[in-house]
Amino acid sequence: MSFTFADLFAGIGGFHAALGALGGECWFASDIDGRARLVYERNWRTSVDGDIVPLTDGQMAVPPHDVLAAGFPCQPFSKSGYQRGMDETRGTLFWNICRVLEERRPAVILLENVRNLAGPRHRDTTWKTIVSTLRELGYRVSDTPAVFSPHLLPPHLGGRPQVRERVFITGTYVGRDRAMAETDVDPIVSPRPVDGWDPQRWDLKRHLPLESDLSPEVVSAYALSDAETQWIDAWDRFIDLVLDNLEGGRLPGFPIWADEFVHPEDLRIPAGTPAWKANFLVKNAEFYAQHQEVLDEWLPTISDFPPSRRKLEWQAQEPSSLWNTVMHFRPSGIRAKRATYLPALVAITQTSVVGEMRRRITPREAARLQGFPDWFDFGSQPDAATYKQLGNGVNVGAAYHVFREHVLRDADDVGAYAPHVAEAVLASPPNVDELLANPFHAGPLAMTAQGGDGRAMLDAGRKAKRHAVLG
């Protein structure tokens, strides 16, 4: 018998990939985004409910299960909330998770959120509220946030060349008394690289991998526009002009704002300017004074660029050309990083540009970056929707690693309460990619297939499951 899991705020199923690879069976999934639900259903052959709020506010629609996974949205909590437990979470979506935990008592919880959840602004408020509430509900959790990124996992453990630091909250049900007493718990993962893996060893071509056999039509679809190429070429010329004069042979790390190039004695900083911005203005003035001769020759070449393209954020260290970096066209400027690994995928359109390939990464490459196998199918939806869903999702390799390490650590308690979970993990390989090589099912589900509507069949199966466990 396999273990069962519920997937809240499910997106397209990053948690499903990790738990399903272990043999877990999804007995409930929900997400408010209609397009994400379609992709989930298409690949995982599991019907997905919508908004979790009405499904948990009244009669509990979530059936009993062994593992609860949720990449819940981060919402504000009161500063005094960590002394009020579940009452303080009311009105937030975390409260709906708590309602499920209160009624269903799954053996293991696996939650994920942005790193800022446990950052300086929220560590003594939101974070403490979450920890104390979970303990009141009987879950042993760590006081220390487990911040982890897939780029810290070596390739042989399912890592990916993406810096995507997220907070993972894992817990084992041990009852309230033990949960309140056993608070000296180490987090499952730490920010240090796993197994001594050096993140600088990533190679996008080999480890992503980048697609090298794309048709001319596909390459054209993701290629840079003429204007984008002109912006990069102009800033590449800037690098050539100033690099020889730079101390240490490196561009400065502060943002270079061409519109702010003035002599230091002519610099006027308006009252009320934030300290960080004033600091950058001073540095740009000093930079201009140091390189005025070559900059005056170069500045006319960018005079008709949009304001955001007259800015450069150089974070690539050694490379001497933009075409050797990974770039993003951001509102704050053109950001360039070393071509070892990519910045975190985000839900807005800031798709990484690989300079050497002179194009953006494709949706398939973005899916690989999140750990989804090549058989994962997005259907015919627009690329923008796919990039958004991947930017919102959890990295499969990171989720698998964190869950597996948690269960291995708590194997005795997990095994006592949900033996099938412990058995599945104890028998599992350390790399989820081995388990994702082939689909868990016969193939993607056509929503309108021969013999009737695919979703109707899924819903019928879901109702049968609920009837079996809820009566």
FISE-749013 format. One record per residue (C-alpha): residue number from 1; chain; x, y, z. Coordinates in steps of 0.001 Angstrom, whole numbers, plus 500000, padded with zeros to 6 digits. Layout:
residues N
NUM,A,X,Y,Z $
...
END
This chain:
residues 471
1,A,500000,500000,500000 $
2,A,501227,503479,499161 $
3,A,500992,506534,501379 $
4,A,498567,509354,500627 $
5,A,499077,513099,500449 $
6,A,497180,516358,500088 $
7,A,498585,519141,497912 $
8,A,497375,522629,498882 $
9,A,498218,525730,496808 $
10,A,499335,523050,494397 $
11,A,500265,525107,491336 $
12,A,501335,522714,488596 $
13,A,502502,520049,491027 $
14,A,506105,520458,492167 $
15,A,505263,518742,495446 $
16,A,503271,516126,493549 $
17,A,506355,515304,491463 $
18,A,508447,514818,494611 $
19,A,505883,512823,496608 $
20,A,504469,510939,493655 $
21,A,507987,509818,492730 $
22,A,508126,508107,496133 $
23,A,504926,506246,495345 $
24,A,502594,508642,497132 $
25,A,499004,508912,495954 $
26,A,497375,512338,495844 $
27,A,493973,512244,497522 $
28,A,493333,515967,497382 $
29,A,494726,518957,495475 $
30,A,493608,522559,495245 $
31,A,494727,525773,493609 $
32,A,492930,529003,492816 $
33,A,494584,529439,489375 $
34,A,492521,527858,486610 $
35,A,495337,527436,484106 $
36,A,497596,525838,486706 $
37,A,494801,523384,487564 $
38,A,494581,522306,483922 $
39,A,498325,521632,483731 $
40,A,498209,519719,487030 $
41,A,495307,517573,485893 $
42,A,496881,516967,482498 $
43,A,500099,515573,483965 $
44,A,499123,514015,487280 $
45,A,495698,512638,486325 $
46,A,494279,514075,489533 $
47,A,491380,516522,489614 $
48,A,492148,519800,491336 $
49,A,489703,521830,493411 $
50,A,489765,525620,493451 $
51,A,489946,528106,496314 $
52,A,490914,526329,499536 $
53,A,489013,528766,501776 $
54,A,485460,527456,501274 $
55,A,486807,523905,501272 $
56,A,488120,524277,504833 $
57,A,486084,527037,506473 $
58,A,482985,524917,506955 $
59,A,482671,521193,506430 $
60,A,486166,519828,505814 $
61,A,486515,518800,502156 $
62,A,490058,517486,502523 $
63,A,490016,513734,503211 $
64,A,492374,512019,505668 $
65,A,495941,511690,504366 $
66,A,499460,510858,505528 $
67,A,501402,513890,504253 $
68,A,500293,517476,503774 $
69,A,502286,519633,501327 $
70,A,501643,523328,500759 $
71,A,503496,526207,499147 $
72,A,501274,528721,500898 $
73,A,501249,532458,500144 $
74,A,503059,534664,502672 $
75,A,500612,536910,504509 $
76,A,501141,539358,507363 $
77,A,500573,538391,510971 $
78,A,500268,540616,514039 $
79,A,503450,541361,516023 $
80,A,501890,539840,519109 $
81,A,500608,536844,517238 $
82,A,503125,534276,518350 $
83,A,501453,534253,521769 $
84,A,497975,533689,520415 $
85,A,498387,530552,518337 $
86,A,495692,529651,515849 $
87,A,493572,532676,516713 $
88,A,496298,534877,515280 $
89,A,496371,533022,511964 $
90,A,492665,533552,511364 $
91,A,492082,535585,508221 $
92,A,495257,534257,506600 $
93,A,495600,531280,504289 $
94,A,497924,529655,506808 $
95,A,494861,529310,509028 $
96,A,493253,527102,506367 $
97,A,496286,524836,506502 $
98,A,495885,524714,510265 $
99,A,492235,523734,509921 $
100,A,493282,520728,507840 $
101,A,495963,519784,510365 $
102,A,493517,520155,513237 $
103,A,490979,517778,511684 $
104,A,493133,515326,509711 $
105,A,496407,515066,511676 $
106,A,498662,513932,508807 $
107,A,501902,512320,509978 $
108,A,504218,514742,508148 $
109,A,503900,518328,506936 $
110,A,506021,519874,504189 $
111,A,505537,523625,503751 $
112,A,507456,526056,501544 $
113,A,507600,529828,501344 $
114,A,509814,532704,500282 $
115,A,512980,533285,502292 $
116,A,511626,536598,503563 $
117,A,509137,534677,505714 $
118,A,511981,534128,508186 $
119,A,513867,537339,507369 $
120,A,514573,540217,509782 $
121,A,511150,541822,509305 $
122,A,509204,538623,510031 $
123,A,511454,536407,512169 $
124,A,510047,537606,515515 $
125,A,506457,537862,514292 $
126,A,505205,535737,511421 $
127,A,507798,533003,511868 $
128,A,507153,532612,515599 $
129,A,503419,532542,514978 $
130,A,503786,529691,512517 $
131,A,506116,527660,514749 $
132,A,504028,528073,517888 $
133,A,500792,527267,516060 $
134,A,502178,524094,514536 $
135,A,503403,522964,517952 $
136,A,499983,523602,519474 $
137,A,498599,521344,516763 $
138,A,501023,518591,517795 $
139,A,503829,518950,515258 $
140,A,507472,518889,516250 $
141,A,509187,521639,514275 $
142,A,512462,523505,514474 $
143,A,512858,527056,515742 $
144,A,515465,527606,513040 $
145,A,514247,528262,509494 $
146,A,515496,525730,506954 $
147,A,516638,527916,504060 $
148,A,517613,525874,501035 $
149,A,518259,526298,497304 $
150,A,518542,523737,494488 $
151,A,521962,525100,493482 $
152,A,523339,523800,496801 $
153,A,522413,520244,495792 $
154,A,524941,518533,493531 $
155,A,523597,517130,490260 $
156,A,523770,513532,491499 $
157,A,521280,514472,494242 $
158,A,518823,516180,491897 $
159,A,520156,519719,492212 $
160,A,519765,522351,489531 $
161,A,521787,525435,488493 $
162,A,519279,527909,489952 $
163,A,519737,530127,493015 $
164,A,516296,529792,494569 $
165,A,516488,530186,498327 $
166,A,513261,529180,500014 $
167,A,512165,528459,503570 $
168,A,511011,524875,504117 $
169,A,508998,524004,507213 $
170,A,508860,520309,508032 $
171,A,507084,518721,510954 $
172,A,506235,515305,512386 $
173,A,503064,514689,514373 $
174,A,504027,513658,517908 $
175,A,501133,515163,519919 $
176,A,500929,518541,521613 $
177,A,502774,517634,524812 $
178,A,505823,516310,523007 $
179,A,505745,519046,520397 $
180,A,505773,521758,523082 $
181,A,508551,519992,525033 $
182,A,510804,518856,522167 $
183,A,511795,522245,520813 $
184,A,515533,521677,520445 $
185,A,515237,520432,516861 $
186,A,517837,521035,514168 $
187,A,516559,522146,510774 $
188,A,516704,519505,508086 $
189,A,518963,521510,505801 $
190,A,521350,524392,506276 $
191,A,522582,527097,503902 $
192,A,525900,525252,503555 $
193,A,526493,523248,500350 $
194,A,525575,519577,500541 $
195,A,528417,517028,500377 $
196,A,530967,519772,499805 $
197,A,529423,520661,496447 $
198,A,530849,523875,495035 $
199,A,528016,525841,493368 $
200,A,530584,527537,491125 $
201,A,531017,524222,489307 $
202,A,527630,524399,487616 $
203,A,527683,524406,483809 $
204,A,524442,525447,482121 $
205,A,525079,523496,478931 $
206,A,525809,520278,480772 $
207,A,523662,520508,483891 $
208,A,520488,522299,482780 $
209,A,520963,521222,479978 $
210,A,520416,523964,477426 $
211,A,518695,522827,474253 $
212,A,521202,522832,471397 $
213,A,519171,521181,468630 $
214,A,516307,523636,468389 $
215,A,514804,524329,464994 $
216,A,515462,527747,463425 $
217,A,511809,528615,464038 $
218,A,512078,527882,467764 $
219,A,515396,529708,468078 $
220,A,513797,532711,466394 $
221,A,510884,532659,468842 $
222,A,513217,533099,471833 $
223,A,515938,535147,470146 $
224,A,516758,538680,471238 $
225,A,515117,541518,469387 $
226,A,517189,543966,467354 $
227,A,516707,546580,470089 $
228,A,517841,544171,472827 $
229,A,520912,543221,470809 $
230,A,521695,546910,470341 $
231,A,521443,547545,474101 $
232,A,523811,544679,474886 $
233,A,526294,545650,472175 $
234,A,526375,549241,473437 $
235,A,527058,548197,477033 $
236,A,529605,545662,475801 $
237,A,531419,548559,474128 $
238,A,531254,550392,477469 $
239,A,533010,547457,479125 $
240,A,535751,547464,476485 $
241,A,536330,551197,476904 $
242,A,536660,551285,480685 $
243,A,537952,547839,481637 $
244,A,541626,548598,480997 $
245,A,541470,551588,483327 $
246,A,539732,549802,486173 $
247,A,541628,548886,489290 $
248,A,541905,545113,489501 $
249,A,540434,544714,486017 $
250,A,536832,544386,487258 $
251,A,533751,546479,486794 $
252,A,532342,547965,489995 $
253,A,529619,546082,491808 $
254,A,527342,549085,492323 $
255,A,524637,549853,489704 $
256,A,525975,552021,486891 $
257,A,523470,554744,486043 $
258,A,524492,556601,482907 $
259,A,521844,559281,483497 $
260,A,523598,560172,486761 $
261,A,527070,560753,485277 $
262,A,528120,564198,486587 $
263,A,531270,565634,488134 $
264,A,531319,565107,491912 $
265,A,531424,568878,492464 $
266,A,528225,569242,490378 $
267,A,526363,566484,492173 $
268,A,523200,567638,493931 $
269,A,521385,565057,496025 $
270,A,517777,566084,496791 $
271,A,516679,566184,500409 $
272,A,514990,562982,501519 $
273,A,516949,560763,499129 $
274,A,517387,557321,500742 $
275,A,520913,556644,501971 $
276,A,521408,553689,499614 $
277,A,520489,555803,496586 $
278,A,522628,558724,497685 $
279,A,525553,556325,498012 $
280,A,525042,555086,494454 $
281,A,524785,558649,493128 $
282,A,528107,559546,494723 $
283,A,529775,556435,493344 $
284,A,528445,557092,489830 $
285,A,529770,560647,489944 $
286,A,533200,559433,491040 $
287,A,533147,556729,488360 $
288,A,532315,559309,485689 $
289,A,535121,561603,486811 $
290,A,537593,558715,486610 $
291,A,536580,557697,483065 $
292,A,535153,560919,481605 $
293,A,537273,560908,478460 $
294,A,536020,557553,477203 $
295,A,532515,557913,478640 $
296,A,531833,561194,476851 $
297,A,532646,559420,473601 $
298,A,530344,556519,474452 $
299,A,527301,558213,476035 $
300,A,525680,559386,472744 $
301,A,525318,555738,471658 $
302,A,522724,555099,474403 $
303,A,520971,558481,474402 $
304,A,517813,557113,472767 $
305,A,517606,553943,474913 $
306,A,514707,553609,477370 $
307,A,515704,554878,480853 $
308,A,515903,551360,482293 $
309,A,518313,550364,479525 $
310,A,520689,553172,480403 $
311,A,521492,551272,483598 $
312,A,523787,548291,484132 $
313,A,523960,546008,487175 $
314,A,527204,544074,486743 $
315,A,527300,541028,489041 $
316,A,529383,538769,486806 $
317,A,532838,539322,488307 $
318,A,535521,538067,485919 $
319,A,533858,537818,482451 $
320,A,534833,540751,480243 $
321,A,531840,540675,477885 $
322,A,528099,540778,478395 $
323,A,527812,538042,475796 $
324,A,529543,535677,478228 $
325,A,527010,536291,480999 $
326,A,523420,535501,481902 $
327,A,521256,538622,481699 $
328,A,517881,539931,482791 $
329,A,516143,542995,481402 $
330,A,514802,544469,484624 $
331,A,513091,547779,485478 $
332,A,516250,548588,487459 $
333,A,518508,547983,484462 $
334,A,520294,545232,482571 $
335,A,521533,542788,485208 $
336,A,524446,540519,484262 $
337,A,525587,537468,486232 $
338,A,528147,534731,485689 $
339,A,526957,531966,483393 $
340,A,527345,529251,486030 $
341,A,523792,529157,487348 $
342,A,520640,531175,486828 $
343,A,518831,533490,489218 $
344,A,515511,532295,490603 $
345,A,512679,531999,488147 $
346,A,510027,534562,488992 $
347,A,506348,534797,488193 $
348,A,506798,537962,486115 $
349,A,508369,538185,482680 $
350,A,512082,538468,483412 $
351,A,513181,535354,481594 $
352,A,516910,534710,481726 $
353,A,518923,535555,478610 $
354,A,521926,533302,478006 $
355,A,524425,535587,476285 $
356,A,526373,532845,474547 $
357,A,523136,531469,473025 $
358,A,521841,534987,472250 $
359,A,518344,534012,473353 $
360,A,516078,533540,476327 $
361,A,515715,530158,477965 $
362,A,512805,528179,476554 $
363,A,509846,526977,478631 $
364,A,511321,523461,478518 $
365,A,514634,524720,479871 $
366,A,512768,526634,482579 $
367,A,510901,523433,483478 $
368,A,514209,521556,483709 $
369,A,515484,524311,485974 $
370,A,512606,523539,488357 $
371,A,513248,519803,488204 $
372,A,510296,518816,486010 $
373,A,511051,515951,483601 $
374,A,510891,516400,479847 $
375,A,507672,514361,479645 $
376,A,505878,517043,481674 $
377,A,503382,518657,479309 $
378,A,502107,522239,479416 $
379,A,499673,521738,476579 $
380,A,499031,524639,474223 $
381,A,498920,527427,476802 $
382,A,500885,530657,476129 $
383,A,504547,530669,477122 $
384,A,503862,533552,479510 $
385,A,501528,531311,481534 $
386,A,504147,528548,481658 $
387,A,506906,530895,482829 $
388,A,504559,532300,485479 $
389,A,503591,528855,486769 $
390,A,507211,527751,486959 $
391,A,508188,530989,488692 $
392,A,505496,530392,491303 $
393,A,506373,526733,491814 $
394,A,508526,524731,494194 $
395,A,511730,523149,492912 $
396,A,511168,519397,492692 $
397,A,514702,518337,493662 $
398,A,514815,520641,496669 $
399,A,511372,519522,497880 $
400,A,512284,515845,497483 $
401,A,515599,516287,499295 $
402,A,514055,518157,502226 $
403,A,511154,515711,502624 $
404,A,513380,512659,502328 $
405,A,515911,513955,504855 $
406,A,513128,514854,507283 $
407,A,511556,511398,507186 $
408,A,514941,509692,507456 $
409,A,515682,511742,510570 $
410,A,512253,511130,512139 $
411,A,511837,507587,510803 $
412,A,510824,506080,514159 $
413,A,508055,508607,514883 $
414,A,506868,508722,511283 $
415,A,506907,504945,511099 $
416,A,504821,504607,514246 $
417,A,502113,506909,512910 $
418,A,502335,506325,509134 $
419,A,504509,503287,508387 $
420,A,503937,503475,504628 $
421,A,505576,506919,504515 $
422,A,508668,505714,506339 $
423,A,508871,502549,504247 $
424,A,508663,504502,500982 $
425,A,511419,506901,501989 $
426,A,513703,504238,503429 $
427,A,513514,502404,500094 $
428,A,514053,505526,497969 $
429,A,517168,506693,496096 $
430,A,518691,510076,497028 $
431,A,518089,511491,493521 $
432,A,514497,512128,492485 $
433,A,515550,512321,488814 $
434,A,515896,508529,488805 $
435,A,512250,508204,489781 $
436,A,511023,510841,487321 $
437,A,512592,509271,484243 $
438,A,509186,507892,483219 $
439,A,505649,509173,483854 $
440,A,503672,507781,486773 $
441,A,500812,507032,484402 $
442,A,500067,506079,480812 $
443,A,500513,509629,479533 $
444,A,499068,513142,479716 $
445,A,495322,513196,480184 $
446,A,493388,514737,477328 $
447,A,490668,516918,478795 $
448,A,488400,515945,475928 $
449,A,489249,512339,475142 $
450,A,487523,509448,473466 $
451,A,484877,508068,475729 $
452,A,484019,511351,477422 $
453,A,485426,514366,479133 $
454,A,488693,513750,480973 $
455,A,487907,516086,483832 $
456,A,484547,514406,484425 $
457,A,486380,511101,484822 $
458,A,488800,512679,487273 $
459,A,485999,514214,489289 $
460,A,484212,510879,489420 $
461,A,487344,509250,490787 $
462,A,487778,511999,493368 $
463,A,484182,511634,494557 $
464,A,484658,507909,494946 $
465,A,487739,508459,497098 $
466,A,485975,511015,499284 $
467,A,482983,508782,499712 $
468,A,485258,505935,500787 $
469,A,487049,507930,503463 $
470,A,484406,510437,504541 $
471,A,481270,508381,504141 $
END
